[in-house]
Amino acid sequence: MQARILEVCVDDADGLAAAIAGGADRIELCSALGVGGLTPTRGFMQLAARSPIPVNAIIRPRIGGFVYSDDEIAIMLDDIEAACEAGLVGVVIGASSPDGSLDRATLQRLIRAAAKLDVTLHRAFDLVPDFHAAVETAIDLGFSRILTSGGARHAEAGLPVLQRAAEVGAGRISIMPGGGVRPGNAAAFLAIPSVFELHASCSQPVEPNADLVDFGFSPLNARRTDADTVRHMKAILAQGR
């Protein structure tokens, strides 16, 4: 039976340490998780590369959609090089055409730059007009997995698409539910045949610092990776193995 894997997304050093302490199997390294995750700094990549578990860096140069200019693609290529130089295991990438379909040409360039790194297709997948075709494209391009909420804001609402995507990709690519995945609903995703990886922040709300919020230095609804939540998720993944 395929081993179940918990990937935890983190955006600071404390979150990285908490995820490792809680028993995460893999890290998605980000900055700015509040906007879906942006490319982490080179320094954060270098710190994370010393972790005892695999670390994949998201390569996303700005907030918003995934249609990228030539200058933005150049940034992404340089950031992939930084991930390689830091010694990370993989990168998490995505790019869209104006119609929302996957931008095959740009993705090919990014994958070539990643060389032997593990490559995950991020939630640009959730915007595609044809999920079946997008799964086939991801397989053809050589992605290891697709991180997806099933085309919904939260993965629980995207369960029907997740099930269909898993059927299409079974044995050829991993479909990794993410986006609102938490201990209370994790079992529903693991019940999908061939789903063995889950992606979650495993975070808990923290008391905001009023002064930092007033100055715009901190969000009102701040969250922090929580080691106990990671442990809880790991226990759920361990059930039924």
N, C-alpha and C positions, 0 to 999 in steps of 0.2 A: 504494500500500500504506500502511496506517495506521502512523504513526510509533509506535515502541515507547517506553514511558515507565516510568522507574524512580522510584517514590515511596519515600522513606526516612523512617521515623519516628524522631524524635529527642526527647529530653526535657531537654536542657541546651544551653547556649551552645556548648560545645566540640563537642558532637554536631552541632549545626547547621553549624558551620564545617567539620567533617570531611565532612559529606554534600555540602556545596557544593563543597569542594575535590576530592572524588572524582568529581564530575560528575552528581550526582542531578538529575533533571528536575523533581521536585516534593518538597516537604516535608510530612509530617504532623507538626504541632507538638503535643507532649504534655507532661505531667508524668507521673512514676511509670509508666514503661513496664513495670516489673516486675509490675504488676497489670493490664496491658492498655492502659494509657494513661488519664490523667485530663486535665481541662481545664488548659491552661497558664495561667500568671499573665498579667495584663495587661501587665506589663513585658516578659515574654518574647515576647508577641505583638508588642509595639511594636518590639523588637529584630529579630524575624524579618521584620517587614514591610519592612525595609530590605534584605532579601536580593535577589540578582539573579534568583532563580527563584521560581515560585509557591509560596505557603505556605497550607496549609489547617489550621485548628486543630480538634482533636477537642473536642467539647462533651460531657463526661461528668462529672457533678458528684461522683461517689463510686464506690468499688469495689462489686463485686457485680453483680446483675442489672440489667435495664433497664426495670422497672416503676417509674414515677416518681410521687411525690406532687405535689400542687399546688405546695407550697413548692419542691420540686426542679425542677419545670418553670419556675417563676419565676426560679430561679437560672440555668437554662440559657438562658432568654430574655435575661437580663442579660449573660451571657457571650457570646452571639451578638452582642449590641450592641457589646460590647468588641472583638470580632473585626472588626466593621464599622468601628468608630472607628479601630482600629489600621491599617486599610488592607490587611488580609489578603485573599487571593483567594477563599477558601472556608472552609467548615466541614464537619466530619465528625460526623454525628448518628445517633441511633437511639433507639427506644423500643418497648417490648413491652407487649402486653396480658397479663393474668394467665395466659392459655392459651399464651403464647409467640408468638402471631402478632403481626405488626406493629401498633402502636397508631396507626392512621391519623389519628385526631383530634389527638393530640399532635404527630405528625410534621407535619401540616398547619400547626399553630401555629408550630413551629420553622422550617419552610421559609418561611412568611410573614415571620417576623422576619429571616430571612437575606436577604430582598429579592433583590438581583441577584447575591448570592454563589453560587459553585459549591457544590453540595451532594453529599456522599458519604454513602451509607448504611453505617454501620459493622457490626461483627460481631454486633450484636443479630440480624442476619439468620441467623446460624448456629444460633439456638435455635428457629426457626420450625417448626411441625409440617408445613407444606406449602411446599416451596421454589418450586414452579412458581407458586403463588398469590402468594407473597411477591415474586417477580420482577415479576409483573404489577402488584402494588401499588406497588412502587418506581418502575416506569415511569410509572404513572398519577400519582404524586405529583410527578414531575419530577426525580428524582435523576439525576445524571450517571453514577454508577457505584455498584457494590456491592462493598465490601471483605469478602471471605469466605474462610474456610478450607474451604468445602464441608461445613459441619456437623460437622467433625471437630476434634479438638484441634489437629492439625497438617494443613496443607493437602495434603500429599502423600497422606494417608489419605483426604482428601475429594475426590480427583480425579474419581470418577464423578459426584458432585453438581456439581462445578465444570463438568464437560463438559455436563451437562444444563442447568444454569443459563445457560451461554453459548449453547446452542442456543435456549433460550427467548428470551433477550434480544438475540440477534444483530441488529445494526443499530439497536437501540432503546436499549440501555443497555450500559455496559461492565461486565464481570465482572472484578474485579481480585483475583487470588489473593493471600492474605496469611496469615501465621501459619506460621512455620517455612520460609519461602521463603529459599533460600540458593543460592550458586553451584552446588552439587552437584545441585540438583534443578530449577533455574530452567527448563531446556530442556523439561522435562515439561509445565510450565504453558504455555509459549509454543507448544507443539505443539497446544494446543486451538484449533480455529478460532475466530476473532474475539477471542481474548484477546491484548491488546497492552499491558496495564499490569500491572506487578508491584509489590507492596508488601513491603518488607523492612526490618529494622533494620540490616542490614549491620554487625553489632556483633561484637566479639571479647571474650572474658573478660579481666578485669584482675586483677592481684594484689590481694587484699583487704588493707585496713589493719586489723590485728588489734584495735587499740584502738578504732577506729570501729565495728567489728563488735560488739565486746563491749558497747559502750554503746548499741547499737541504732541508731546513726547511719548505718550503711551495711550493705547486704546481704552475705551471705557469697559469693554468686555474682554479683558485679557484672559488668556488661558495658559496653562503650563503643563508640560508632559509630566505624568504622574506614574511613578514606578509601581505603585500598588495596582493601578488600572492596567498597566502592562502585564503584571502577574495574573490578574483576573482574566484578561484576554488569552494569555498563554494557557491557562487552565482549561478554558473552553475549547481551544484548539486541540488540547491533549485528549479530550473526551472522544471516545469512539475510535481511537487509533488502533 
